[in-house]
Amino acid sequence: MVFLWTDIFLFSFIVFFCIVGFIAFRQRHWQMAWKQLVVRPVPMFAFVIMMSYLLIGVIDSLHFQTKLGKTYSLLDVVIHPIGTMEESSYSMPFATHTYHLSESFKKPLKQAAYHIKSAEQYYKDILLRLTFALIEAYILIGLVYLVLAYKLKFIYQESFGEMFVRLAKGQTTIAWRSILFALWLVIYCIFLVYQMGGHYYIFGTDKVGISVFYQAVSSIRTGLMIGTLTTLVMLPFAIFLGMTAGFFGGIIDDAIQFFYVTLSSIPGVLLISASVLAFQVIMANNPHWFPSSIERADIRLLGLCVVLGITSWTSLCRLLRAETLKVREYDYLEAAKALGVKSGAMMLRHILPNIFHIIIITVVLDFSMLVLAETVLSYIGVGVDPSMMSWGQMINSARLELAREPIVWWPLLSAFLFMSVFVLSINVFADAVRDALDPKIRKLV
């Protein structure tokens, strides 16, 4: 098994988040916020979609190495043989031949649709595979539904039949119907991939014949890394400097304000681009630091996350400073000062818990913006390594494909679809988290 630096940081972030969540949800106001959240169908639907993306990213972060030195991930094994199927050039989604304007230049695909002999057989085969995936998904989600109804009947003290109907009508304290529907959709997509993946290119192929679906799925890990690792870098700067400026005030506050105002005044894209280019020059001058291409791409991704984290902490720092200025005037903090409690203890025990909801809300809301930032940076050529798959790289390459004749539209559509679903689910869930944690809004929801 091979552990890349980004893999280590991702798993560390997950463990840290689980520990913080366990500690936070032991407090009553967090329990009330969670109860407010789980009853809403749309946020719980988005939560299941988010967890599906996270699961794919975690699976893709478990790397192994063959005896020949080639590195692959567990995701490559799970969706085999999609990642190893290659053609000579472009092909449309579910196509049987290569993509070309002239019929005389079209060639049958080598590793897909080879079992199709006629147009009638093609449509029949597609329909059968869609139907089989649908039946399998209904069977599995039906079993989950029955098990859930059986478990919940003891909680609600009702019969199995009454609990079955209650689940179907959505009359539960948790939005189980919405969760089950989202889970059914995820399961159907999984079965559809297994039914179609080894026989068709679901989203076609690119210029060199690689599956576009494989590129889009593998790009999920890159998006997750950008969001999580950047957050790990950003949080210490924002929390420490924001609390310090608000708590001590005076010259310390003025110095920290001058620092983040100066940093904020520099155009973000320009600062990030210059930092990334400087990092790339250092890597180019020291190729002996990286024994393999995958480690080089991994370090470049880590460097991009560090740069994004260092340049994106100012807005959260400003919010935490303002909230700390308000919290430090509370009576119990004045009493703690009079009793001689040290400043560090007061910040950790009293101020940090009172501003923690702002940290959670800002981090969740900024996560989707960080994913979009990678797309923009890759589009202008200062993003992740070209050998690493990402939605930004797909959109950047699709820019040239749209100018050819005939137009190759499916790589752009695939990247847009995967990225939009991911970002939309995060934003929907983040809005619900904000509503649940804000006492003023909570009364109106």
Number of C-alpha atoms within 10 A of each C-alpha: 11 13 12 16 13 21 21 12 16 23 14 14 16 13 12 12 12 12 11 11 12 11 11 15 14 10 10 10 14 17 13 14 20 15 14 19 23 20 18 17 17 18 24 25 23 23 20 20 22 18 12 17 19 16 14 18 23 20 16 23 24 17 17 14 12 9 6 6 9 10 15 18 18 16 20 17 13 13 17 15 14 26 20 13 20 18 19 15 16 22 29 22 17 19 20 25 19 22 22 18 11 8 10 7 10 14 15 15 22 14 18 22 20 13 12 15 10 8 10 9 12 16 11 12 16 15 11 12 17 17 14 15 21 18 14 15 21 16 13 13 19 14 11 15 18 14 11 16 21 17 13 18 17 12 9 11 10 14 13 16 12 14 24 18 12 16 21 14 11 15 14 15 11 18 20 23 20 21 21 20 14 20 19 20 17 16 20 22 15 15 19 20 21 18 18 20 24 19 21 24 28 21 22 24 30 25 17 11 17 22 27 28 25 24 23 23 22 22 25 24 24 24 27 22 23 27 26 23 24 25 24 17 19 24 19 14 17 25 21 15 24 28 27 22 24 24 24 14 15 10 10 15 19 11 13 20 19 12 12 20 14 11 17 16 8 12 9 14 15 10 15 22 19 14 18 23 15 12 15 17 10 11 16 11 9 10 12 9 11 14 9 14 13 17 17 18 17 21 19 20 23 20 19 28 28 21 21 28 26 19 22 25 24 23 15 21 28 22 19 27 26 15 19 23 19 13 19 19 11 11 10 12 17 11 11 15 13 9 9 8 12 10 13 11 11 16 19 12 10 16 23 18 11 14 18 13 16 16 18 14 18 15 19 19 20 18 22 23 15 24 23 20 19 25 24 19 20 22 18 13 16 19 24 27 21 12 11 18 20 27 31 29 27 24 21 19 17 21 16 11 19 15 11 9 9 12 14 24 14 21 29 21 15 22 24 17 13 17 23 14 15 22 19 15 22 22 20 17 21 24 14 23 21 21 20 23 21 15 12 10 11 16 9 7 10
